[in-house]
């Protein structure tokens, strides 16, 4: 039988990361709602998808803890930012958020290695790859929205209707998510 590692700082940090992922999901919902209220459906749809993706990441962490026989703590999350000065601000916030989450994932991966938790380290490898994609795609979207905002924001809508930014589809190497991926 697998013995839980409840004293592990890595396990504690994984539980903390669940809060960060759920907060990221809520922030993306707030951004999507902002774009929806501005009748920018492509940008709204993009961020609604991002919200689901972040929720799925949280549930992957939950499933990892369940599979490891560890206690799962579903935390409260901070209220997201709901007001934005222009169309660029929410995308800039999203990029900042992805960079922050990347730093958090890097620390988690390093902690697993420091504790010689090779299973945990291997689990975190997928998240490291995912975060590289997230930062790159959000950087691209910020560049597009910034350029479009200078003349006509509908150009960003048109671009998103033709090009999937950051939507690589279902990754067969992704960890399982508690309750299934939405």
VOGU-3710 file (C-alpha; in Angstrom, 3 decimals, decimal comma):
1> xxxxxxxxxx> 0,000/0,000/0,000  1,160/3,513/-0,816  1,990/5,539/2,302  0,781/9,157/2,170  3,460/11,834/2,423  1,313/14,350/4,312  4,391/15,924/5,899  5,733/16,681/2,436  6,134/20,359/1,566  5,495/19,345/-2,050
11> xxxxxxxxxx> 2,079/17,901/-1,159  1,230/21,036/0,831  2,292/23,167/-2,137  0,164/21,099/-4,542  -2,845/21,816/-2,321  -1,958/25,529/-2,415  -1,622/25,385/-6,202  -5,230/24,188/-6,444  -6,262/27,617/-5,102  -4,057/29,411/-7,626
21> xxxxxxxxxx> -5,488/27,412/-10,528  -9,087/27,981/-9,400  -8,356/31,696/-8,931  -6,886/31,785/-12,437  -10,058/30,135/-13,734  -12,198/32,766/-12,012  -10,012/35,558/-13,391  -10,482/34,204/-16,898  -14,254/34,071/-16,360  -14,144/37,736/-15,293
31> xxxxxxxxxx> -12,122/38,621/-18,395  -14,515/36,650/-20,608  -17,500/38,423/-19,068  -15,805/41,776/-19,680  -15,306/40,969/-23,362  -18,837/39,540/-23,601  -20,235/42,801/-22,209  -18,277/44,653/-24,902  -19,800/42,386/-27,601  -16,407/40,895/-28,433
41> xxxxxxxxxx> -17,541/37,287/-28,695  -14,295/35,774/-30,009  -12,251/37,233/-27,168  -14,955/36,206/-24,696  -15,047/32,642/-26,059  -11,252/32,426/-25,878  -11,247/33,373/-22,199  -14,194/31,127/-21,339  -12,115/28,255/-22,790  -9,094/29,422/-20,806
51> xxxxxxxxxx> -11,229/29,407/-17,644  -12,178/25,787/-18,251  -8,568/24,891/-18,913  -7,457/26,388/-15,599  -10,275/24,591/-13,804  -9,113/21,366/-15,428  -5,561/22,042/-14,210  -6,885/22,376/-10,655  -8,745/19,092/-11,021  -5,596/17,387/-12,347
61> xxxxxxxxxx> -3,856/18,445/-9,136  -6,810/17,126/-7,131  -6,629/13,789/-8,969  -2,881/13,553/-8,329  -3,463/14,000/-4,598  -6,311/11,479/-4,603  -4,193/8,946/-6,505  -1,379/9,518/-4,016  -3,623/8,872/-1,023  -3,177/12,444/0,162
71> xxxxxxxxxx> -5,688/14,777/1,753  -7,184/17,289/-0,677  -8,090/20,777/0,509  -10,422/22,771/-1,734  -9,591/26,357/-0,807  -11,323/29,694/-0,981  -10,040/31,865/-3,786  -9,470/35,584/-4,097  -11,959/37,729/-5,976  -10,843/38,362/-9,551
81> xxxxxxxxxx> -10,360/41,773/-11,093  -13,612/42,680/-12,819  -13,001/46,190/-14,165  -10,618/47,040/-16,989  -9,626/50,375/-18,505  -9,483/49,149/-22,100  -9,323/45,995/-24,230  -5,582/45,545/-23,747  -5,646/45,561/-19,922  -7,394/42,195/-19,435
91> xxxxxxxxxx> -5,063/40,428/-21,859  -2,037/42,023/-20,194  -3,394/40,809/-16,844  -3,838/37,321/-18,306  -0,208/37,273/-19,490  0,963/38,438/-16,056  -1,147/35,688/-14,490  0,372/33,027/-16,774  3,862/34,185/-15,868  2,999/34,023/-12,166
101> xxxxxxxxxx> 1,540/30,522/-12,529  4,656/29,475/-14,443  6,808/30,644/-11,530  4,572/28,705/-9,136  4,820/25,532/-11,240  8,604/25,888/-11,501  8,803/26,140/-7,695  6,564/23,065/-7,343  8,714/21,045/-9,734  11,883/22,129/-7,926
111> xxxxxxxxxx> 10,346/21,247/-4,560  9,409/17,760/-5,768  12,984/17,226/-6,935  14,406/18,661/-3,703  12,310/16,182/-1,711  13,373/13,396/-4,082  9,717/12,829/-5,009  10,388/11,540/-8,500  6,739/10,692/-9,131  5,748/14,228/-8,209
121> xxxxxxxxxx> 8,560/15,653/-10,325  7,438/13,611/-13,327  3,840/14,790/-12,787  4,999/18,418/-12,780  6,846/17,994/-16,090  3,553/18,146/-18,001  2,623/21,395/-16,238  5,998/22,924/-17,111  5,393/22,159/-20,795  1,834/23,493/-20,552
131> xxxxxxxxxx> 2,948/26,755/-18,964  5,492/27,371/-21,717  2,625/27,097/-24,215  0,341/29,304/-22,106  2,852/32,145/-21,795  3,710/31,999/-25,510  0,088/31,995/-26,662  -0,962/34,762/-24,261  2,040/36,840/-25,417  0,837/36,401/-28,999
141> xxxxxxxxxx> -2,717/37,382/-28,078  -1,495/40,475/-26,232  0,494/41,554/-29,296  -2,533/41,057/-31,540  -4,973/42,885/-29,262  -2,503/45,725/-28,705  -2,066/46,239/-32,461  -5,790/45,910/-33,168  -6,738/48,332/-30,383  -4,767/51,054/-32,161
151> xxxxxxxxxx> -7,154/51,036/-35,117  -10,044/48,582/-34,881  -10,472/45,970/-32,161  -12,666/43,955/-34,497  -9,454/42,955/-36,292  -8,548/40,915/-33,200  -12,017/39,338/-33,315  -11,508/38,470/-36,984  -8,070/37,018/-36,258  -9,422/34,856/-33,427
161> xxxxxxxxxx> -12,260/33,618/-35,624  -9,662/32,264/-38,073  -6,811/31,271/-35,755  -6,889/29,230/-32,568  -4,458/30,844/-30,158  -3,298/28,485/-27,450  -5,961/25,933/-28,275  -3,871/22,923/-29,121  -6,816/20,637/-28,463  -6,809/17,681/-26,112
171> xxxxxxxxxx> -3,315/16,619/-25,083  -3,218/12,831/-24,774  -0,256/13,135/-22,394  -2,226/15,329/-19,956  -2,780/13,963/-16,454  -6,255/12,791/-15,540  -8,572/15,314/-13,924  -10,855/14,536/-10,985  -14,378/14,351/-12,379  -13,043/14,354/-15,939
181> xx> -11,860/17,149/-18,190  -14,559/19,636/-19,179
//
